[in-house]
Amino acid sequence: MKKRKSGRIFSRKGSVRKAMLLSVIRGFLQKEKIQTTEAKAKEVRPLVEKLVTKGKVNTLASRRNLLLYVDEAIAKKVLQDISPRYKERKGGYTRITKVGARKSDGAQMAILEFV
């Protein structure tokens, strides 16, 4: 019996999909606001929020965990700039704002930004 699986496929194989999501995560953490498709924004949001939550602890273990996903400069930014902003907040660090359809292919676009 076929079971449902969570997550979007994006018409890509697993390794390519993972690379694409990591690229969106890196761009978002670097610029703190990006415009992307609504589906990608919804898929990236929980991953980014988990990284910010791990960054709130600021231990060697959390630094190494961040380095699995992003490079040294972005991990440093998360640990020193982004995570301390949300020390008192228990979750919900990002916001998705719908923009409208992209002109070329009609894909629904959204802005992903920190609250």
C-alpha positions as CSV (number, residue, x, y, z in Angstrom):
1,M,0.0,0.0,0.0
2,K,1.3,3.4,-1.0
3,K,1.8,5.8,1.9
4,R,2.0,9.6,1.8
5,K,5.3,11.2,2.4
6,S,5.8,14.6,3.8
7,G,7.7,17.4,1.9
8,R,7.6,18.6,-1.7
9,I,9.4,16.9,-4.5
10,F,9.9,20.0,-6.8
11,S,10.4,17.6,-9.8
12,R,13.9,16.9,-8.7
13,K,15.9,13.9,-7.4
14,G,16.8,13.8,-3.7
15,S,20.3,15.2,-3.8
16,V,19.4,18.0,-6.2
17,R,16.4,18.9,-4.1
18,K,18.5,19.0,-1.0
19,A,21.1,21.2,-2.7
20,M,18.4,23.6,-3.9
21,L,16.9,23.9,-0.4
22,L,20.3,24.5,1.2
23,S,21.0,27.2,-1.4
24,V,17.7,28.9,-0.5
25,I,18.5,28.6,3.2
26,R,22.0,30.1,2.7
27,G,20.7,33.0,0.6
28,F,18.0,33.7,3.2
29,L,20.3,33.6,6.2
30,Q,22.8,35.8,4.3
31,K,20.3,38.5,3.2
32,E,17.6,38.0,5.9
33,K,14.9,38.6,3.2
34,I,14.3,36.8,-0.1
35,Q,11.7,36.5,-2.8
36,T,11.1,33.0,-3.9
37,T,8.2,30.7,-4.9
38,E,5.6,30.1,-2.3
39,A,6.2,26.4,-2.2
40,K,10.0,26.8,-1.6
41,A,9.3,29.4,1.1
42,K,6.9,27.0,2.9
43,E,9.4,24.2,2.6
44,V,12.4,26.2,3.8
45,R,10.6,28.0,6.7
46,P,10.7,25.1,9.3
47,L,14.4,24.3,8.4
48,V,15.5,27.9,9.0
49,E,13.5,28.1,12.2
50,K,15.2,25.0,13.5
51,L,18.6,26.4,12.7
52,V,17.8,29.7,14.5
53,T,16.6,27.7,17.5
54,K,19.8,25.7,17.6
55,G,21.8,28.9,17.3
56,K,20.2,30.3,20.4
57,V,22.2,28.0,22.6
58,N,25.6,29.0,21.1
59,T,27.7,26.0,22.2
60,L,30.3,24.0,20.2
61,A,27.7,21.3,19.4
62,S,25.2,23.9,18.0
63,R,28.0,25.5,16.0
64,R,29.0,22.2,14.5
65,N,25.3,21.4,13.8
66,L,25.0,24.7,11.9
67,L,28.1,24.0,9.9
68,L,26.4,20.9,8.4
69,Y,24.0,23.2,6.6
70,V,25.8,26.5,6.1
71,D,29.4,27.8,5.8
72,E,31.5,29.4,8.5
73,A,30.5,33.0,7.8
74,I,26.8,32.4,7.8
75,A,27.0,30.2,10.9
76,K,28.8,33.0,12.7
77,K,26.1,35.5,11.6
78,V,23.3,33.2,12.9
79,L,25.1,32.7,16.3
80,Q,26.1,36.3,16.8
81,D,23.4,38.4,15.0
82,I,20.2,36.5,14.3
83,S,19.7,34.1,17.2
84,P,20.3,36.7,20.0
85,R,17.5,38.8,18.6
86,Y,15.0,36.0,19.4
87,K,16.3,34.9,22.8
88,E,12.9,35.6,24.4
89,R,10.8,34.3,21.6
90,K,9.8,30.6,21.6
91,G,9.4,30.2,17.9
92,G,7.9,31.8,14.8
93,Y,11.0,33.7,13.6
94,T,10.0,34.0,10.0
95,R,7.1,35.5,8.0
96,I,5.8,34.5,4.5
97,T,4.1,37.3,2.6
98,K,2.4,36.3,-0.7
99,V,3.3,38.6,-3.6
100,G,1.4,37.3,-6.5
101,A,2.1,35.3,-9.7
102,R,5.4,35.5,-11.5
103,K,5.0,36.9,-15.0
104,S,7.0,34.3,-16.9
105,D,5.5,31.1,-15.7
106,G,2.7,32.1,-13.3
107,A,4.3,30.6,-10.3
108,Q,3.0,32.0,-7.0
109,M,5.7,34.1,-5.4
110,A,6.3,35.0,-1.8
111,I,8.7,37.0,0.4
112,L,10.3,35.1,3.2
113,E,11.7,37.4,6.0
114,F,12.5,37.5,9.6
115,V,9.9,38.9,12.0
